[in-house]
Structures are given as structure tokens and as C-alpha cells.
Amino acid sequence: MTTMKSQSNVKPVEWDILSSPTTVYYNYNIEEKQIDDGVIYEYDTDKMTQQEYIIFITERLNRQQEAIDALTLSSLGVK
């Protein structure tokens, strides 16, 4: 994964999974700035392969499932 600073006159989507068949772009820390000609957006972009994206999402889902399981067990009084 590569992280870079980006700038655009169009507000980026958070997760761009469609513009490239091989690359996924994660745009975050999006800031809207007024300039003489209108508005620009400055943001950070993580560029990753489709495989890196799948691993990232899988790990994120696993962490969320672990939290759900812990909350469920806690609400049932299971330690």
C-alpha cells in the first residue's frame, strides 16, 4: 500500500473501487478549501492492490465480528 497527498476540484468518494480494475483508492482526511476559482479538496489517499484491499477488509470484518461476539457473550453473562 502506498500513501500519498492528493488534490482535486471534485470531492472524492471515500472508497474508490471502480475507477481501476487493479487498484483501490481509500481517500480520507478530506478538506474543502476555498480558492479564487472555487473549491478544491485536499486529502490523503491510500493506494492498494485488489488483493491488499481484500486482506484489509477481511481483517476489519474479523475485528468487528470479535467485538460483536464479545458484546453478545457479555450481555448473556458469559465470561
C-alpha positions as CSV (number, residue, x, y, z in Angstrom):
1,M,0.0,0.0,0.0
2,T,1.2,3.5,-0.9
3,T,0.0,6.7,0.8
4,M,0.1,10.0,-1.0
5,K,-1.3,13.5,-0.7
6,S,-4.0,14.3,-3.3
7,Q,-5.9,17.3,-4.6
8,S,-8.9,17.7,-6.8
9,N,-11.6,20.1,-7.7
10,V,-14.2,17.3,-7.4
11,K,-14.9,15.8,-3.9
12,P,-13.6,12.2,-3.9
13,V,-15.5,9.2,-2.7
14,E,-14.1,7.6,0.4
15,W,-13.5,4.2,-1.2
16,D,-12.9,4.2,-5.0
17,I,-13.1,0.6,-6.1
18,L,-14.5,1.2,-9.6
19,S,-12.1,3.5,-11.4
20,S,-9.3,0.9,-11.8
21,P,-9.6,-2.9,-12.4
22,T,-6.3,-3.4,-10.4
23,T,-6.2,-0.7,-7.8
24,V,-8.3,0.5,-4.9
25,Y,-8.1,4.1,-3.6
26,Y,-9.0,5.0,0.0
27,N,-9.5,8.8,0.3
28,Y,-9.6,10.2,3.8
29,N,-8.8,13.4,5.8
30,I,-10.8,15.3,3.1
31,E,-10.6,19.1,3.5
32,E,-12.6,21.5,1.4
33,K,-10.7,24.7,0.7
34,Q,-11.9,27.9,-1.0
35,I,-9.7,29.3,-3.7
36,D,-10.2,32.2,-6.2
37,D,-11.5,29.8,-8.8
38,G,-13.9,28.0,-6.5
39,V,-13.3,25.0,-4.3
40,I,-10.6,22.4,-4.1
41,Y,-10.3,19.2,-2.0
42,E,-7.1,18.2,-0.4
43,Y,-6.9,14.7,1.1
44,D,-4.8,11.6,1.8
45,T,-5.0,8.6,-0.4
46,D,-4.0,5.1,0.3
47,K,-3.4,3.2,-3.0
48,M,-3.6,-0.6,-2.7
49,T,-4.0,-3.6,-5.0
50,Q,-7.2,-5.5,-5.1
51,Q,-5.5,-8.3,-3.0
52,E,-4.4,-5.8,-0.4
53,Y,-7.9,-4.4,-0.3
54,I,-9.4,-7.8,0.3
55,I,-7.0,-8.5,3.1
56,F,-7.7,-5.1,4.7
57,I,-11.5,-5.6,4.5
58,T,-11.3,-9.1,5.8
59,E,-9.2,-8.1,8.8
60,R,-11.6,-5.2,9.5
61,L,-14.6,-7.5,9.4
62,N,-12.8,-10.0,11.7
63,R,-12.2,-7.3,14.3
64,Q,-15.8,-6.2,14.1
65,Q,-17.0,-9.7,14.5
66,E,-14.8,-10.2,17.5
67,A,-16.3,-7.1,19.1
68,I,-19.8,-8.3,18.3
69,D,-19.1,-11.7,19.8
70,A,-17.6,-10.2,23.0
71,L,-20.6,-7.9,23.4
72,T,-23.0,-10.8,22.8
73,L,-21.3,-13.0,25.3
74,S,-21.1,-10.2,27.8
75,S,-24.8,-9.5,27.5
76,L,-25.5,-13.2,28.1
77,G,-23.3,-13.1,31.2
78,V,-20.7,-15.5,29.7
79,K,-17.1,-14.7,30.6
